[in-house]
Amino acid sequence: MIERILKQNIEKELFKGKAIILMGSRQTGKTTILMEMFPENEETLWMRGDDIGDQSRLENMTTPMFRQFLKGKKILVIDEAQRVKDIGLRMKLVTDYIKEVQLVATGSSAFELANRLNEPLTGRKWEHKLYPLSFGEMVAHHGLWDEMRLLRHRLIYGYYPEVVTSEGSENKVLQQLTESYLYKDIFTLGLVKKSDKLVTLLKALSYQVGSQVSYSELAGTVGIDSKTVEAYIDVLEQAYIIFRLPSFSRNQRNELKHSRKVYFYDNGVRNALINSFNPVEERGDMGILWENFIIAERMKHNEYYSHYCNRYFWRTRTQQEIDYIEEFDGKLHAYEFKWNTRKKTKQPNSFAEAYPDAEFKVITPDNLYEFLLPEQM
């Protein structure tokens, strides 16, 4: 379903005078999708940033050289473009001066790719994001009943494609993923100075999912200064491993105004970092796993269905809180996430008094499909 939507969106943008860039972490299927759309043939040229020869050619390519390479071609695909030095300038040459050729690129590290692309390609690109598989995709694949039956499994192992298709070997696949693939660009491109500190920071963040994050406290735990902690979190966020949620405030005296929480895009990655694959019945962190899962899945849903909104959590100094808030169309939509379907939850009084027009809902396993599936399904 999501793959079809993504392909349709890309097809609409072809030959409109702009580069098309597909972003996301490694192992999410970016290359596979583009190979299905643009198989290598007499009209399509593929160049790969992971290939030393292609990398060198691209770094030294001039406009006349591009014209020779692309003679008779309609599409140029640059896979893993972030690995090519000054790739933004090279892509600009194709977009500006060889307009008959459509440029398509993938990038695993948004941080590095954005630094190299944003200025040269300002106003010259369409961007799309591809995440691990989603609840909605799996429902479309084998139905809501089967996916709900697998919900406990997803909460532990997540949705990376190879994990989903490696029944019985999920632990091994996730360990390999977190030990090498996810950090490959970050380490290879020198985006962090101390790789061991980055991994230690990720483990610390794994234990703080759903809690307010203090850069100074993390600095003491990891053994680096707070500015470096923030810089490393920026890198991890731009590499699609984690994301931050800021606090919501309309200047009510008791509200937290400059706080943030950190979540992982995939539960399996979070659990692999702390080597915790115990079944649901034996865990003490199910509330955390449920909250991380549902917010990450909502992020995917919003991105794929172009649901644009501001996202927050809300908390007061007296410990009243709401897990998640979306603001769109001039209205607040507040959500609490509860794994225990029997636990009664009501809207905090101070929130109801401060924002009487806000909508409030509790999301449990019994009604998560209302929150994560498009209305037409």
VEXDREN-2710 file (C-alpha; in Angstrom, 1 decimal):
% VEXDREN-2710
k/r/px/py/pz
1/MET/0.0/0.0/0.0
2/ILE/2.7/2.5/1.1
3/GLU/5.0/1.4/-1.7
4/ARG/2.2/1.9/-4.2
5/ILE/1.5/5.4/-2.8
6/LEU/5.2/6.3/-2.9
7/LYS/5.6/5.1/-6.4
8/GLN/2.5/7.0/-7.5
9/ASN/3.8/10.2/-5.9
10/ILE/7.2/9.8/-7.6
11/GLU/5.6/9.1/-11.0
12/LYS/3.7/12.3/-10.8
13/GLU/6.9/14.3/-10.3
14/LEU/8.8/12.8/-13.3
15/PHE/10.2/15.2/-15.9
16/LYS/8.9/18.3/-14.1
17/GLY/12.4/19.9/-14.0
18/LYS/13.4/18.8/-10.4
19/ALA/15.5/16.1/-8.9
20/ILE/13.6/13.4/-6.9
21/ILE/15.3/12.2/-3.7
22/LEU/14.2/9.2/-1.6
23/MET/15.5/9.4/2.0
24/GLY/15.6/7.0/4.9
25/SER/17.7/4.7/7.0
26/ARG/19.5/1.8/5.5
27/GLN/17.8/-1.5/4.9
28/THR/14.3/0.0/4.4
29/GLY/14.0/-0.9/0.7
30/LYS/14.8/2.4/-1.1
31/THR/17.0/0.8/-3.7
32/THR/14.5/-2.1/-4.3
33/ILE/11.7/0.4/-4.9
34/LEU/13.7/2.4/-7.4
35/MET/15.0/-0.7/-9.2
36/GLU/11.4/-1.8/-9.7
37/MET/10.4/1.6/-11.0
38/PHE/13.6/2.3/-13.1
39/PRO/15.3/-1.0/-14.1
40/GLU/18.7/-0.5/-15.6
41/ASN/18.4/-0.5/-19.3
42/GLU/19.3/1.5/-22.5
43/GLU/17.2/4.5/-21.2
44/THR/18.2/4.4/-17.5
45/LEU/21.7/4.8/-16.0
46/TRP/22.4/3.7/-12.5
47/MET/25.4/5.1/-10.6
48/ARG/26.2/3.9/-7.0
49/GLY/27.8/5.9/-4.3
50/ASP/28.9/2.6/-2.6
51/ASP/30.9/1.8/-5.8
52/ILE/34.4/3.4/-5.6
53/GLY/34.6/3.7/-9.4
54/ASP/31.2/5.4/-9.7
55/GLN/32.0/7.6/-6.6
56/SER/35.2/8.8/-8.3
57/ARG/33.5/9.5/-11.6
58/LEU/30.7/11.5/-10.0
59/GLU/33.1/13.5/-7.9
60/ASN/35.0/14.6/-11.0
61/MET/32.1/14.9/-13.4
62/THR/31.7/18.1/-15.4
63/THR/28.7/19.1/-17.5
64/PRO/30.3/18.0/-20.8
65/MET/31.2/14.6/-19.2
66/PHE/27.6/14.2/-18.0
67/ARG/26.3/14.9/-21.5
68/GLN/28.5/12.1/-22.8
69/PHE/27.5/9.6/-20.1
70/LEU/23.8/10.5/-20.4
71/LYS/23.6/10.5/-24.2
72/GLY/20.4/8.6/-25.1
73/LYS/19.4/8.3/-21.5
74/LYS/16.1/9.5/-20.0
75/ILE/16.8/8.7/-16.3
76/LEU/19.9/8.9/-14.1
77/VAL/19.6/7.1/-10.7
78/ILE/22.3/7.8/-8.1
79/ASP/22.0/5.3/-5.3
80/GLU/23.5/6.1/-1.8
81/ALA/24.3/9.6/-3.1
82/GLN/25.4/10.9/0.3
83/ARG/28.7/9.0/-0.1
84/VAL/29.8/11.2/-3.0
85/LYS/31.7/14.4/-2.2
86/ASP/29.9/17.6/-3.3
87/ILE/27.1/15.5/-4.7
88/GLY/24.7/18.4/-4.5
89/LEU/26.8/20.4/-7.0
90/ARG/26.9/17.4/-9.4
91/MET/23.2/16.9/-9.2
92/LYS/22.6/20.6/-9.8
93/LEU/24.6/20.3/-13.1
94/VAL/22.2/17.6/-14.3
95/THR/19.0/19.3/-13.1
96/ASP/20.0/22.7/-14.6
97/TYR/21.8/21.8/-17.8
98/ILE/20.6/18.4/-18.9
99/LYS/16.9/19.0/-18.5
100/GLU/15.9/16.1/-20.8
101/VAL/17.2/13.6/-18.1
102/GLN/15.3/12.9/-14.9
103/LEU/17.6/12.7/-11.9
104/VAL/16.6/10.3/-9.1
105/ALA/18.7/9.7/-5.9
106/THR/18.6/7.8/-2.7
107/GLY/20.2/8.8/0.6
108/SER/20.6/6.9/3.9
109/SER/21.9/9.7/6.0
110/ALA/19.7/12.8/5.8
111/PHE/22.2/14.8/7.8
112/GLU/25.1/14.4/5.4
113/LEU/22.9/14.4/2.3
114/ALA/21.1/17.5/3.4
115/ASN/24.3/19.4/4.1
116/ARG/25.5/18.5/0.6
117/LEU/22.2/19.1/-1.2
118/ASN/20.2/21.8/0.4
119/GLU/22.0/24.9/-0.9
120/PRO/22.9/23.6/-4.4
121/LEU/19.4/22.1/-4.9
122/THR/17.2/24.7/-3.3
123/GLY/13.9/24.8/-5.2
124/ARG/15.2/22.0/-7.5
125/LYS/14.1/18.8/-5.7
126/TRP/11.2/16.8/-4.5
127/GLU/11.9/14.8/-1.3
128/HIS/10.3/11.6/-0.1
129/LYS/10.9/9.5/3.1
130/LEU/10.9/5.8/3.4
131/TYR/10.7/4.2/6.9
132/PRO/10.7/0.6/8.1
133/LEU/7.5/-1.2/7.2
134/SER/4.4/0.1/8.9
135/PHE/1.3/-1.3/10.6
136/GLY/-0.8/0.0/7.7
137/GLU/1.3/-1.8/5.1
138/MET/1.1/-5.1/7.0
139/VAL/-2.6/-4.8/7.3
140/ALA/-2.8/-4.2/3.6
141/HIS/-0.6/-7.2/3.1
142/HIS/-2.4/-9.9/5.1
143/GLY/-5.4/-8.2/6.8
144/LEU/-6.2/-6.5/10.1
145/TRP/-6.9/-9.8/11.9
146/ASP/-3.5/-11.3/11.2
147/GLU/-1.6/-8.1/12.0
148/MET/-3.4/-7.7/15.3
149/ARG/-2.5/-11.3/16.1
150/LEU/1.2/-10.3/15.5
151/LEU/1.0/-7.1/17.5
152/ARG/2.9/-8.4/20.5
153/HIS/5.6/-9.7/18.2
154/ARG/5.9/-6.3/16.5
155/LEU/6.3/-4.5/19.8
156/ILE/9.4/-6.6/20.5
157/TYR/11.0/-7.0/17.1
158/GLY/9.7/-4.0/15.0
159/TYR/9.2/-3.6/11.3
160/TYR/12.5/-3.6/9.5
161/PRO/11.8/-5.6/6.3
162/GLU/14.5/-8.2/6.8
163/VAL/13.3/-8.7/10.4
164/VAL/9.7/-9.2/9.3
165/THR/10.8/-11.8/6.7
166/SER/13.2/-13.7/8.9
167/GLU/10.9/-15.6/11.2
168/GLY/12.9/-17.3/13.9
169/SER/16.0/-15.2/13.3
170/GLU/14.8/-11.8/14.4
171/ASN/17.3/-11.4/17.2
172/LYS/20.3/-12.2/14.9
173/VAL/19.1/-9.9/12.2
174/LEU/18.5/-7.0/14.6
175/GLN/21.9/-7.4/16.2
176/GLN/23.6/-7.3/12.8
177/LEU/21.5/-4.2/11.9
178/THR/22.3/-2.3/15.0
179/GLU/26.0/-3.2/15.0
180/SER/26.7/-2.2/11.4
181/TYR/24.2/-1.1/8.9
182/LEU/22.4/1.7/10.8
183/TYR/25.7/3.4/11.7
184/LYS/27.6/2.8/8.5
185/ASP/27.2/6.3/7.0
186/ILE/27.6/8.0/10.3
187/PHE/30.9/6.3/11.0
188/THR/32.3/6.1/7.5
189/LEU/31.6/9.7/6.7
190/GLY/33.1/10.9/10.0
191/LEU/29.9/12.5/11.3
192/VAL/30.9/11.7/14.9
193/LYS/34.3/11.7/16.5
194/LYS/33.8/9.0/19.1
195/SER/31.9/6.0/17.8
196/ASP/31.9/4.3/21.2
197/LYS/30.3/7.3/22.8
198/LEU/27.5/7.3/20.1
199/VAL/26.6/3.7/20.9
200/THR/26.6/4.4/24.6
201/LEU/24.4/7.4/24.1
202/LEU/21.9/5.3/22.1
203/LYS/21.8/2.7/24.9
204/ALA/21.1/5.5/27.4
205/LEU/18.3/6.9/25.1
206/SER/16.8/3.4/24.9
207/TYR/16.2/3.4/28.6
208/GLN/14.7/6.9/28.5
209/VAL/12.1/6.4/25.8
210/GLY/8.9/8.3/26.8
211/SER/10.7/10.2/29.5
212/GLN/12.0/13.8/29.4
213/VAL/15.5/13.9/28.1
214/SER/18.2/16.1/29.8
215/TYR/21.3/16.7/27.6
216/SER/23.4/17.5/30.7
217/GLU/22.3/14.3/32.5
218/LEU/23.1/12.3/29.3
219/ALA/26.5/14.0/29.1
220/GLY/27.3/12.7/32.6
221/THR/26.2/9.2/31.7
222/VAL/28.0/9.0/28.4
223/GLY/31.1/11.0/29.4
224/ILE/30.9/13.8/26.8
225/ASP/29.8/17.4/27.1
226/SER/26.1/18.4/26.7
227/LYS/26.8/20.2/23.4
228/THR/28.3/17.0/21.9
229/VAL/25.3/15.1/23.2
230/GLU/22.9/17.4/21.4
231/ALA/25.1/17.3/18.2
232/TYR/25.1/13.4/18.3
233/ILE/21.3/13.4/18.8
234/ASP/21.0/15.7/15.8
235/VAL/23.0/13.2/13.7
236/LEU/20.9/10.2/14.9
237/GLU/17.7/12.0/14.2
238/GLN/18.8/13.0/10.7
239/ALA/19.9/9.4/10.1
240/TYR/16.3/8.2/10.9
241/ILE/17.2/6.2/14.0
242/ILE/15.5/8.4/16.6
243/PHE/13.2/11.5/16.6
244/ARG/12.4/14.2/19.2
245/LEU/9.1/15.4/20.5
246/PRO/9.0/18.9/22.0
247/SER/6.8/20.0/24.9
248/PHE/3.6/21.9/24.2
249/SER/2.9/25.2/26.0
250/ARG/0.7/28.2/25.5
251/ASN/2.4/30.0/28.4
252/GLN/0.4/28.5/31.1
253/ARG/2.4/29.1/34.3
254/ASN/2.6/25.4/35.3
255/GLU/3.5/24.0/31.9
256/LEU/7.0/22.7/30.9
257/LYS/8.1/24.9/28.0
258/HIS/11.5/23.8/26.8
259/SER/11.6/20.1/27.3
260/ARG/11.8/17.2/24.9
261/LYS/11.3/13.4/24.6
262/VAL/13.2/11.0/22.3
263/TYR/11.6/8.0/20.5
264/PHE/13.0/5.4/18.2
265/TYR/11.6/4.9/14.7
266/ASP/11.6/1.1/15.3
267/ASN/11.0/-0.8/18.5
268/GLY/13.2/-3.7/17.4
269/VAL/16.2/-1.4/17.1
270/ARG/15.5/0.0/20.6
271/ASN/15.3/-3.5/22.1
272/ALA/18.4/-4.7/20.2
273/LEU/20.5/-1.9/21.7
274/ILE/19.8/-3.1/25.2
275/ASN/19.6/-6.8/24.2
276/SER/16.0/-7.1/25.5
277/PHE/13.8/-9.5/23.6
278/ASN/11.8/-11.0/26.4
279/PRO/8.2/-11.7/25.5
280/VAL/5.5/-9.3/26.5
281/GLU/4.3/-11.3/29.5
282/GLU/7.8/-11.0/31.1
283/ARG/8.5/-7.3/30.5
284/GLY/8.2/-4.4/32.8
285/ASP/8.4/-1.8/30.0
286/MET/5.3/-2.5/28.0
287/GLY/3.9/1.0/28.6
288/ILE/7.1/2.4/27.1
289/LEU/7.1/0.0/24.1
290/TRP/3.4/0.7/23.4
291/GLU/4.0/4.5/23.5
292/ASN/7.1/4.3/21.2
293/PHE/5.3/2.0/18.8
294/ILE/2.2/4.0/18.4
295/ILE/3.9/7.4/18.1
296/ALA/6.4/6.0/15.5
297/GLU/3.6/4.4/13.5
298/ARG/1.6/7.7/13.6
299/MET/4.7/9.5/12.3
300/LYS/4.9/7.1/9.3
301/HIS/1.1/7.4/8.7
302/ASN/1.3/11.2/8.7
303/GLU/4.3/11.3/6.3
304/TYR/2.8/8.8/3.8
305/TYR/-0.7/10.4/3.8
306/SER/0.6/14.0/3.8
307/HIS/-1.1/14.8/7.1
308/TYR/0.7/17.9/8.1
309/CYS/0.6/18.8/11.8
310/ASN/2.7/20.1/14.7
311/ARG/3.5/17.3/17.2
312/TYR/4.1/17.6/21.0
313/PHE/3.8/16.1/24.4
314/TRP/2.3/18.0/27.3
315/ARG/3.3/18.0/31.0
316/THR/3.1/20.3/34.0
317/ARG/5.4/20.8/36.9
318/THR/2.8/18.9/39.0
319/GLN/3.3/15.8/36.9
320/GLN/0.0/16.0/34.9
321/GLU/0.7/14.9/31.4
322/ILE/-0.5/13.8/28.0
323/ASP/1.5/11.5/25.8
324/TYR/1.0/13.0/22.4
325/ILE/-0.7/16.1/20.9
326/GLU/-1.2/17.0/17.2
327/GLU/-2.1/20.5/16.2
328/PHE/-3.8/21.0/12.8
329/ASP/-6.6/23.1/11.3
330/GLY/-6.4/25.4/14.3
331/LYS/-7.3/22.6/16.7
332/LEU/-5.6/20.5/19.3
333/HIS/-6.0/16.7/19.3
334/ALA/-4.7/15.1/22.5
335/TYR/-4.0/11.3/22.9
336/GLU/-3.1/9.0/25.7
337/PHE/-1.6/5.6/24.9
338/LYS/-2.5/2.7/27.2
339/TRP/-1.4/-0.9/26.7
340/ASN/-3.8/-2.1/29.4
341/THR/-7.2/-1.9/27.9
342/ARG/-9.0/-2.2/31.2
343/LYS/-7.2/0.8/32.8
344/LYS/-9.5/3.9/33.0
345/THR/-7.9/7.1/31.8
346/LYS/-9.4/10.6/31.8
347/GLN/-8.2/13.9/30.5
348/PRO/-6.1/15.9/33.0
349/ASN/-8.2/18.6/34.6
350/SER/-5.7/21.4/34.1
351/PHE/-5.4/20.6/30.4
352/ALA/-9.2/20.5/29.9
353/GLU/-9.5/23.9/31.7
354/ALA/-6.7/25.5/29.7
355/TYR/-7.8/24.0/26.3
356/PRO/-11.5/23.4/26.5
357/ASP/-11.8/23.0/22.7
358/ALA/-9.2/20.3/22.4
359/GLU/-10.2/16.8/21.4
360/PHE/-9.1/14.0/23.7
361/LYS/-8.8/10.2/23.0
362/VAL/-7.3/7.2/24.6
363/ILE/-5.6/4.8/22.2
364/THR/-5.3/1.1/23.2
365/PRO/-4.8/-2.2/21.3
366/ASP/-8.6/-2.3/20.9
367/ASN/-8.8/0.9/18.8
368/LEU/-5.3/1.5/17.4
369/TYR/-6.6/0.8/13.9
370/GLU/-8.6/4.0/14.1
371/PHE/-5.4/5.9/14.8
372/LEU/-3.1/4.2/12.3
373/LEU/-5.2/3.3/9.2
374/PRO/-6.5/5.6/6.6
375/GLU/-10.3/6.0/6.6
376/GLN/-10.8/4.3/3.3
377/MET/-9.4/1.0/4.5
END
